[in-house]
C-alpha cells in the first residue's frame, strides 16, 4: 500500500491506494515478518527490529518527529527524546537552531552530551550548517557555497570534510547542510547557497560534499526536487516551477542524483510545487517521493523541510498543521521536521494532538501501518548505528528466544520482548 495525497481546491485529502511494491531490496516491515529470521541480520538491524516490534503506534509516530527545543536547554532536549514510558516525548531527534548554540565547541559538546536519554539509542542531533549564508555555529570557520561555487571542487571537499569533523566533535550526528539546488540567477533567494550555476558543476560539488562530510556525520541533500527554477521563497509561500518531469530529469535532478550516488543518508523535501508533475507541494507529494526512490534509487531517510513553513505560506489549503502532518507521512516522508517556537501553541500546534491525529490516521488506514513501520525502522536503525559498540552487540538470551525465534545470545535485556 502507498498513500496518494491529493491537493484539491478545498484542501488536502490523503487516501490510501494500492500501488506496485517498492523496488527496495530491504524488507522494512515491522509486523510478524520483522520478528522472524532476525538472526540473519547484522546486530544493528536486529536490535532495531526487536525494538520496533515492541513499540505502540503512538511510539512509532513520536519517533518520526525531529523537533526544536528552544534555548540552551539540554534537559528539555533530553525529555523530548526520552521514551514515553519514562515520561518523555519520544521524539526521534532534535534540530539545533541559533538559540541552542553556545560560544565554544567545548560548551556545545556539553549541551549535546546531556541531551541523550538512552545511550543504547542515541537521538538524532541535527543542524542546518551550510556555511556561508546559513551558519548556526559561531566557531565554524569553513567556507560555504557562496565561495565554493567559484572554486575548484577540491575546495568543497576540504570545506565539508572540515565541517563534518567539527559537527561530530560537538555531538551533532546529522547535517541538513548540502544544498543541491542549482541556479545561474543571482537574483534568486537561493543563489548564494547553491554550489554551482548549472547542473553539472553543482553535481560535482554536491557529490564531493557528501563524500567528504559523511566520513564524520550523516549528510542531507536539500531542497528536493530543487529550488533553482523558482523565484519565490518557500519560507513565505509555495513557489512553483513550470517544467515537465522530463525537463527536470535532464537538469535539476542531476545534482541530487550525484548526491544519491555518493551515498547520502538523508534527503530533505522542499515546500515547492512543480504543477506539471503534481499540484501538491513536493513535501506532500507521493509522486515526487516515488521519483526520488525509483528514478534516483534513493533508499535512505527522507525528511520534510520545517513543517511550520506550510502554514506560513498563506495557502488556505495548508492552514491545518495536523492535516499537513498526515499528508506528509502518507506521501512517503520518513521524518517530520518541526522548528517549534518556545510555545508551539503560538503557531496553532499541540504536540500531543499532533501525535493523536497521526495515530488516528494510521488506525483508519489513511496512513498504512506498513508506511509508519518502514519509516520508524529506518530511523531506529540509523540511531542505533550511532551507539558505541552497536556493531558488536551480543546479549544473553531469555524468553525472547522462544517468542521471537531468536537464537541464544542475541536478545538484548534492555529491549521489552514481544508476547503477553
Secondary structure, DSSP 8 states (H G I E B T S, - for coil): -EEEEEEETTEEEEEEE-------SS----SGGGGSSGGGS-HHHHHHHHHHHT--HHHHHHTTEEE---SS-HHHHHHHHS-GGGTS---SEEEE-GGG--SSHHHHHHHHHTT-S-TTS--EEEE---BTTB---TT--S--HHHHTTS-HHHHHHHHHHHHHHHHHTT--EEEEEE------TTSTTGGGSS-SSHHHHHHHHHHHHHHHTTTSEEEEEEET-STT--S-TTSS--B----HHHHHHTTHHHHHHHHHTT-SEEEE-S-BBTTTBSS-GGG-HHHHHIIIIIS---SEEEES-THHHHHT--GGG--HHHHHHHHHHHT-SBEEE---SSGGGGT--HHHHHHHHHHHHHHTSS-HHHHHHHHHHHHHHHHHTSTTGGG------THHHHS---TT-S-TTS--S--
